[in-house]
Amino acid sequence: MKICVAQTRPITGDIAANCDRHSQFVMRAVALGADLIVFPELSITGYEPTLAKDLAVEVGDRRFDRFQTISDAHAITIGIGAPTQHQTGICISLLLFQPQQPRQLYSKMHLHGDEEPCFVPGPAATGLIGPNGQVALAICYELSVPEHAANAARNGAGIYLASVAKSVDGVVKASSRLRAIARDHAMAVLMVNCVGLADGMDCPGQTSVWNHQGTLLHQLDSEEGMILYDTATQSVLGQRFSDLR
C-alpha cells in the first residue's frame, strides 16, 4: 500500500481555493501510484475554531464532488480536514472519499479543552480505512490519548495516521508520543501537519513518517510538500510543493 500525507498551507476560510490546492496534491499522488492521501486537520478551511460555525459543511457538500470523481477514477482514498455539521454541534472531521463508496466521515472523538467551546466530540468510531482496515485515523489531540492508539492496535491496524494542526512545541511533543506509539504497538506511524498560521499559532509542518520500530524515516521542512510511504518496502519519497507543479 502506498500512503501519501500532504503538508499544506491553508488559506483561512477560502474553501474554493483550498479545494483547488488539494486537487493538485491529489493528482500528484495519483501520478505516484498512491492508494491513500490524507491532509492536515481542518485543511479545507484552516484550523480556526472561532470561525468553524460559519465554515462548517455538510457531508454531502457538492463543492467536494471532485474528490469523489478522482477517487472513483483512480482508485485512491482521499481524506480532507473539515468542520462538519452534527446534530449536537460542530465536529472536527476528516471527509473520506473512497472508490465507488458513499462519502464517509471520521470525526474527532477526543477534544482538547481549548476546543470544547467551539466543537463537540464526534461519535464513537474505529477510524479504520484502507485495504482490510489496516490504517487507523487520528485527529490531533487524539494521539495524546493512550486508549486511542491501543484501540487501533486491538482492532488490527498496522498503520497509525495522525492528521494535526500543531505549533512548534506541539510538534516536538507529538513526535515523541508518535515514536512511542510506533514502538509500543509495532505500527508504522505517519503525522501530517499544516504550515502557516492557525488560530494565532505558527505551524511548522515537519510532517513525518516512522517505521514500526519508531525510527524516523522522513520528515518535511516548513514548506508545502508531501511524503509518499510504501508499506511493503518501507521506502519514502518526499517532495516540496514547488516540485509538484
ABEGO torsion letter per residue (X at the ends): XBBBBBBBBBBBGBAAAAAAAAAAAAAAAAAAGBABBBBBBGAAAEBBAAAAAAABBBAABAAAAAAAAAAAAAGBBBBBBBBBBBAAEBBBBBBBBBBGBBBBBBBBABBBAAAAAABBBBBBBAGBBEBGGABBBBBEAAAABAAAAAAAAAAGBABBBBBBBBBAAAAAAAAAAAAAAAAAAGBBBBBBBBBEBBGGBBBAEGBBBBBAAGBBABBBBABBBBBBBBAAAGBBBBBBAAAAX
